[in-house]
Amino acid sequence: MHKKDLLNNSSIRGQITTFVFRKNLNNKMLDIQKIRADFPILEQKVNGKPLIYFDNGATSQKPRVVIDAITKYYEEINANIHRGVHTLSQLATDAYEASREKVRNHINAKEVYEVIFTSGTTQGINLVASGMASLVKEGDEIMVSAVEHHSNIVPWQFLCEKTGAKLVVIPMKENGELIMSEYDKLLSTKTKIVAVNHISNALGTINPIEYIIKKAHEVGAAVLVDGAQATPHLKPDVQDLGCDFYVFSGHKICGPTGVGILYGKEEWLNMLPPYMGGGEMIKEVTFEKTTYADLPHKFEAGTPNIADGIVLGTAIDYLNEVGFENIQKQEKELLSYATEKLLEIEGLKIFGTSENKTSVVSFNIEGIHPYDIGTIIDKLGIAVRTGHHCAQPIMNYFNIPGTIRASFSFYNTKEEIDTFVEAVKKAKMMLS
Ligand SMILES: *Cc1c(COP(=O)(O)O)cnc(C)c1O
């Protein structure tokens, strides 16, 4: 785009639509090679070997359209939002708000102001947990599950320390599923909020959140769903689920780091006090009293992460163009293929064996520390996560220091799994 176009509002508005990604994929079958060509990083060699990236649970890779959209924002419309009357400020504001609307549509929130931009899942949970301090009192109960990420445990512990409320934990079974009969027993009118993940990051288990939400509402408790591991694989419908809060991160869904979403039902967001004070979140400020801005700005103090907020919309477009049905089909095949191949290795044990799981295989090999295997296969260009995966209580349950976690995305292939399984075998031979 040329500089003179900047003066022409309608032309630049046309440019903004290029933040919308159109791929026109044939919805029948994924052409994996074509998809892989969208991700520049996948062409890399790491330690002299073609990169095999199986750490998608920690963060996803980014397609070219997302990378380009970030540059495009800074090259063409960078300005602060909601402030200036000048053209660029309006364009940046429009693009940012268009992205919010895109998210609203993607998760089917009722109102666009129920979509709050955050820095990620962690911040979303902290915002809610910190705000709940004004609504929770001593003797109340806060419920989490045995399969939570530390992000969905620690903020609630802060809340309990502040208020004298008690943290209650829904227990799990050996296969990684939560025990719903125990959940039923733990629920009571003392329960103020139930905070659970939609899908476990360490084990891949898909939790029965529909049931959890329905039961919690019967006793008047609110429900926060941590969707950080679900949103890469599915399109949540927050109205259909009926959850009160739903949080996720941009960087796990092919988007940039440093941006995430907190969805909250209007009535809940109105009940919570602001999280941070500053610019953008006020209606009127005097030294005597400040009144707060309406939703969503009440929770968006200061200059937000404008570029990445806009580009989150590009990432969502990209995933929708690939199609969640296609994504799920490919990932399901990869999961069953990897599970079958890995189980051929003697002494290998998989943690998280529910029928209801996403493309995550967490495993150990008898007598070998997960870290050692991770280190050896890294030399072969393979990226997996080793350790406790920010879910130490799960590791304590199984009485292990950690696992090796291979988490697959739709851009991974069976050939990569073959190479990975061979590498694990080799590592096992070297270490035993
Ligand atoms: C990654 C993850 C988080 C934390 O997300 P951040 O992007 O680090 O804030 C929370 N919960 C689950 C289930 C996760 O997988």
The ligand as an SDF file (V2000), in Angstrom:
LIG
                    3D

 15 15  0  0  0  0  0  0  0  0999 V2000
   -1.5820  -23.1450   28.6270 C   0  0  0  0  0  0  0  0  0  0  0  0
   -2.6330  -23.3340   29.6150 C   0  0  0  0  0  0  0  0  0  0  0  0
   -2.9460  -22.3440   30.5450 C   0  0  0  0  0  0  0  0  0  0  0  0
   -2.1500  -21.0760   30.6680 C   0  0  0  0  0  0  0  0  0  0  0  0
   -2.1950  -20.3450   29.4890 O   0  0  0  0  0  0  0  0  0  0  0  0
   -1.2430  -19.0670   29.3170 P   0  0  0  0  0  0  0  0  0  0  0  0
   -1.3200  -18.8060   27.8580 O   0  0  0  0  0  0  0  0  0  0  0  0
    0.1250  -19.5080   29.7630 O   0  0  0  0  0  0  0  0  0  0  0  0
   -1.7980  -17.9910   30.1530 O   0  0  0  0  0  0  0  0  0  0  0  0
   -3.9920  -22.5660   31.4160 C   0  0  0  0  0  0  0  0  0  0  0  0
   -4.7050  -23.6950   31.3670 N   0  0  0  0  0  0  0  0  0  0  0  0
   -4.4470  -24.6730   30.4880 C   0  0  0  0  0  0  0  0  0  0  0  0
   -5.3020  -25.8930   30.4670 C   0  0  0  0  0  0  0  0  0  0  0  0
   -3.4000  -24.5270   29.5890 C   0  0  0  0  0  0  0  0  0  0  0  0
   -3.1310  -25.4910   28.7370 O   0  0  0  0  0  0  0  0  0  0  0  0
  1  2  1  0
  2  3  1  0
  2 14  2  0
  3  4  1  0
  3 10  2  0
  4  5  1  0
  5  6  1  0
  6  7  2  0
  6  8  1  0
  6  9  1  0
 10 11  1  0
 11 12  2  0
 12 13  1  0
 12 14  1  0
 14 15  1  0
M  END
$$$$
